Amino acid sequence: MNLYNANQNTYISNNDMHIIEAIGEDSGARMTDIARKLNITVGSLTTSMNSLVNKGYVSRKRSE
């Protein structure tokens, strides 16, 4: 199932929804922690996160 966001003219996939759910409301979540929660590699998560950033569903910032 894909959901369509008419405002941004983008689709969100099941995979995207799982990632958003894993992030939850923890705005300080690290990529390593999210990948571990989803049982995927950080590289796979990075690819998916880049797509979500481009679609405007999430934002990223480097940890300090």
Helices and strands as residue ranges (DSSP letters): E 3-5, E 10-12, H 14-23, H 31-38, H 42-55
